[in-house]
Amino acid sequence: MSDQGEYMCYGLRESSGTYSPQSNTVQITVEELPLATVTVEPKSPVFTGETVTLKCVMESLSGWTYKWYKGSSRTPVSEGNTFTIRGAAESHKGQYWCQGERRDRPTASQPSRKITLNVKASKPKVTLSPDHQLLTGDSVTLRCELLGVSSGLVFYWYKDTQTSDPVAQTDGNSYSISSVKVSDGGQYWCRAGRGDPVFYTQYSDAVEIKCIEGDVILESPVHPVTEGDPLTLRCRYRYPSNISADFYKDGTLLQTSTTGEMTIPAVSKAHEGLYKCSNTERGESPESRVTVRVLDSGSSELVVEVGVVIRLLIAFALVILLAILLYHSYKVKGSGTVERNLDQQLQTTNQSRDPDQTTNQSSDPDQRTNQSSDRDQRNQIQSAGREGTQSEYMPLQKRSTDDYYTLTPLYMPLQKGTTDVYETIESSKDS
């Protein structure tokens, strides 16, 4: 930028040191590199099969060529200021950007900002609302909604059939009839489209406009009511009138309402039939059929039963796992720790006796008897610890004068018989 300004020149004769007249002035202007701008039609998201057009523009500048890039790659995916994707696919998802280059010299513009193209795999479906029961002369407006997409859409409206030409085409998503006639009653669909060639959405579900020529109409649901849902019927009049109404089902009077409404808290199959309402001043409405959709109870019961079975299996598996863990824990404590402590206890007991007795144990018959008794005691206690089949356990008592004092933290199974472990150790100590 500091190089811009006016430039001139003149000549110098070296032999005489004289200068030529000054040349004309030239203005040099230095500007920053231009920034390319990217536009996309239609705006993201687009759908598989649509045609997408991206444009790269640098305003008020000529003599530029353009290259297109995807993501962080420096390999061009296309050239020219317009990049068209026909039949968009999910593989076209990504970020796109462009950059301009001068034709007459190697100068590039600043890269454009990246624009994200999101391609959805499924064809969109519009929603048409609402259902109507109308008196002749009423006005009605239908609306066609396409969530998440709004730009460049044209809406097409169909009546009674989807195979004929649309009855209307609107830039907005609404279609209005200011004064309905009986002939306006019927099924209506809508769908949206955009692009050239036109890419269409799926058709909406149908809605049934009912147009009645009279003074009284029963407002009731057009589509089936789900079993267990509440149902409200309303009696509506063309002109101001006493709002009370009598409600009938299959020709039988159900109730008289001072509010002009009748509510069934939870419908069942028994509530299906032809309903109508009447007013003493305005007459009666045409009959309207109410149908009830029953949920598949067998499927729901099966789901519940499967859930119960799965929970029972899980509980059973947890019980088995807990039993195995307790069994192994008891085996380790009963046959490992207890056995080693018993061996140490008996050895300590024998060693604490008179050294002379230990020395003469092989010759003294009484001593040999005591050793045999000790072995019998140890074998009996060890066998009890390994079995681990008793349901009751007796903690050894903590007494400072007893030989079994060191066994206090352990629990030993009681033996099946008249002599328990405590008595066996006591008698051994006494002897």
N, C-alpha and C positions, 0 to 999 in steps of 0.2 A: 504493500500500500504506500510506502514512503517513496517509491520510484515514480509515482504518477506526477504529472505536471507538464510544463511547456519545454520543448526541446528545439534548438537551432544550431547552426554550424557556420563556419567561415574558413577561408583558405589563408595560408601564410607562405609568402615567397621568401625562401631561405637566403638567397643571394642579396636581396635588398632589405629584407626584414619588414616588408610591407604586407598588410592584410587585405584580403578581398572583402567586398561588401558582405554583410551578414545575410544568411539565408532566411527563408520564410520560417515561421514558427509552426511547430507540430505539437498538438496536445496529446499526451499519453494518459489514458485512464486505466487504472488497475482495480479490478473488482475481485471479490472472493469467488472461489469456485462455486458454480451454481449447485443447488440441491434438487435432486430429482424427487418428484412426487408420484406416489402410487395410488391408484384407485382400483376398486374391484366391484364388479356387478355380476350376479346379485351379491349382496352382503352376506358374510358368513353367519350362520352355517348354511351350507348347500347340501344337496342330496345326490346320491349316486345316480348318474344318468343326466344330470343337469349340465348346461353349458356355462362356463365361467370365463369372464373376460377381465384381464388385468391391463391397465394402461400406465405407461411411464411418461411423465410430462415435465418439461422445464419451460415455464412460461416466458414468452417474448424472446426466445432464443432459437436460432436456426443453425443448420449445419451440424447437427448432432446425430449420432447413431446410438442405439440403446441395446443393452444386453441384460438378460434376466438370469438370476441366480436363486438357488433354493438352499435354505439352511446356511451353513458356514462354508459350503463348497465354493471354490473360485472357478469352477468349470461352468460356463453358461448353459442353461437349459433351453434358451430361446433367444432370438434377436429381433429387434424392431420395437417400436414404442407400444405395440399391442401384443399381448400374449394370451391366446385363447385355448382353453381346455375344453374339449368336446367330450361329453360322456364322462363326467367326473367320477373317479373311483376313490376308495379309501387310501390307495397308494399316493394320491395327490395331496393328502394332508401335509401340512408343514408351513414354514415361513418362507415368503418370497420377497425379493427386493431387486431393484434395478440400478443401473449406473449408466450415465451418458458418456460418450467419447466424441471428440471433435474429428471431423472427417479429414481436415487438412493438416492436423498436427497431433502428436501423441499427448493430448491433454484429456483427463477424465474428470467428470463431475464428482461431487461428493456422493457417496452411496445413499440411496433412499432409505427411509425407515422400513423396517420389516413388517410385513402384514401377514397375519396368520389366516390360513385357509383351513376351515374345519368341514370335513365331508362326513355326513351321516349315512349309514348303510341302508336304513329303511325309508320307505316312502311315507311322508307325513299324512296324517288323517285329520280332517277338520271336524269340529263339533258344532252341531246346529241346535239352536235353542230359541224359544221354548215350544212345548206343545200347547195348543190352544183349542178351546171350544168357544165359539163366537156367535153373537147375534148379527144378523145382516145389518150393515151400516157401521159396525165396529171397525176400528183400525188395528192393525197388527204389524209388528216389526220382527223379522227373523234375523238372527245374528249367526255368523259363521266364524268360529274361532280357530286359529292355528297358533298354538303356543310356541313361543321362541322364535317365530319368523314373522316379519311384518313388512319388509321392504319389497317393492316391485311386484306386489301381488295383485292379481285381478281375480274377482270372485264370480263364479258361474252358478246359476240357480236353475234347478230342474223341478218339474212337477209331474207326478204320476208315473214317469218313466225316465230312465237314464239314457235311453238310446236315441231320443230325439234331440233337437237343438235346445239349448237352454232358454227358459222363458225370460231371463234377465241376465245382464252382465254388469257388475258394479266395480268401481275402483275401491270402494270401501267394503267393509265386511258385513253390511246390513242391507236388508231388502224389505221395503215397507209397502203395505197395501192400505191406503187411507180409508177406504169404505168397502168392506168385503161383501161379496155376493155369495149366494149358495154355490154358484159355479166355481168360486175360489177355494172351496173345500177340497181336500185331497192330501196326498203325500208329497212332501217337499224334501229335496236333497240339495247339498251345495258341495262344491269343491273349488280349490284355488289353483291358479297357474301363473307362471312367469317365464320370461325368456323368449327367445326366437331361435329355433322352434319352441313352442310352448311346452313347458314341463308341468304336468298336472299332479296334484296331490290325489290321494284316495278320496272316494266319495264319503260324505258324512253318513251317519245313520239317519234313517228317515224320521220326520215328525209328521203327525196327522192333524191338520187343521180341520175342525168341524164347524161348519157355518149353518146356523139354524135360523129359519124364518119364523119368528114368533116373538112373544114378549117375555118368555120365561126360559131360562136355561139352567141345567144342572151341571155345575163344574165338578168333574170327576176325573181321575187319572186315565189317560189314554192307554198307557202301557200297564202290564200286569203289576200288581202290588205283591211284595214279598211277604210270605206268611210270617206273622208276628209283628209286622210294622203297623203303625197307626194309619188310619184312613179318615180324611175329613171331606165331607160332601157339602157343597154350598149351592144355595138357590139364588140365582142372580136375575135381575129384572131389567128390561129395557128402559122403563120410566120409573121415576121415584114412586115407591109404594111401601105399604106395610111390609116389613122384612120378615114377618113370621112365615113359616112354611111347614107343610106336611110332607114327610118323606115316606116313600113306598119302595118295597122290594118285591119284585115279581107280583105286583098288584096288591100286596098286603101292606096296610098302614103300619109303619114301624114306630114313628113318634112324631109329635108336633113340637117344633122348635120356635121360640120367640126371637132367636138371633139369626134365623135363616141358615144355620149350620147344624150338621150332625156328624159326630166323631165316633169312630170305632177304635178303641185303644189298641187292640191287637187283632188283626184280621186272620181268618182261617179259611179253609176250603168251603166251609158252610156259608161264608159271606158272599160267595160268588152269585151273580145274578143280574137282573135288569132293575136299575134304580131310576126313580123319577121324583120330582118334587112339584108341589102345587101351592098356589096362593089364591085366596078367595077373591081377590081383586083382579089378578092378571091371568089366571088360568094355570095350566100345568105345562111342565117341560116335556120334551121328548125323552124317551127312555135311553139310558146309557148303560152299557154293560161293564161290570166290574169283574175282572179276573184276578185270581190269586196264584202266585207262583210258589210252589212248595219246594223247599230245599230237599236234597237227596239225603234223607235221614240215614239210609244204610251206609252211605259213604262216611258220614260224620261219626256214626257209631263204630265203624271199622277203624277210623283214625283214633278214636278214644281207646278202643280195645288194644290196638297195637301199642299205643303209648303206655297203657297199664302193663302189658307184657314186658316191654322194654325196661320199665322201672323195676319190675320184679326181678328180671334177669340181672340188672345192675346190682340190686340189693343182695341177691343170692351170691353173686361173684364177690362182693365186698365181705360178706360173712365168711365165705370160704377162705379168702385171702387173710382175714383177721385170724381165723382159726389156725391157718398154717403158720403165721407169724408167732402166735402165742405158743404153738407146739414147739417150734424151733427155739423160741426164747426159753421155754421151760426146760427143753433138752439140754441147752447150753448151761443153764444155771443148775439144773438138777443133777446131770450126769458129769458135769465138768467142775464147776466151782465147789459144789457140795462134796463131791468125791475127794477132791484135793484137800479141802478143809478137814474132812473126816480123817484122811490119811495122816495129815499133819497133827490133828488132835490126838489120835491114838498113839502116834510116835512120841509126841510130847509127853503123854501120860505114862508110857512105858519107860521113857528115859528119865522121868522125874522120880521113878521108884528107886529103892536102895540099890546102889551099884553092886553090892555083894550079891543081891538077888539076880541082877542082870548077868553077873559073871558066872554064877552057879546055875543059870537057868537050864543048862543042858543036863545037869546032874540031879537037880531037885525035882522030884515028881510033881510037887505042888506048883512049882513055877511053870512047868510044862503045861499043867492044867490051866493056869491063868493065861498063858499065851494062846492056847487053843481057844479059850473063852473069848479072848480079845479078837481073834481072827473071826470067830463066829459072829461076834457083834458087828464087826466091820462089814462082813459079807452081807449080813442081814440088812444093815442100814443102806449100803450101796445098792442092793437089789431094790429096796424101796424107792430110792431116789431115781433109779432108771425106769421103773415101771410108770410112775407119774399118772396112775389111773384113779387115785382116790379123789373124792370130791371135797374132802375136808383137810385142812392143814392146821397144825398146832405149832405156834412159835415156841422155840426153846426159851426158857426163862433165863433172865440175867441175874446170876448170883455170883458174888466174888469168890465164894469158896468152892464152887462146883467146877468139875473138869470140862463141862460143856459150855463154859462162859464164852469162849471164842466163837461159838456157833450162833450167837445171839442174832446177827442180821439175817440168818437163813431161815427158811421154812421147810419142815420135813413132813412128808406124808405119813399119816397114821397107818399102821399095819393092820391087816385083817386078822384079829386074834385077841386074846385076852391080855397079851403083853405088848405095851407100846414102847416106842423108842426111849421115852423118858425113863420108864421103869428099868429097861435093859441097862442103860448107862448108870443109873443109880445103884443097881445091884452089882455092877462091875466095880464101881467105886468103893462100895462097902466091902467087897471081897478083897 
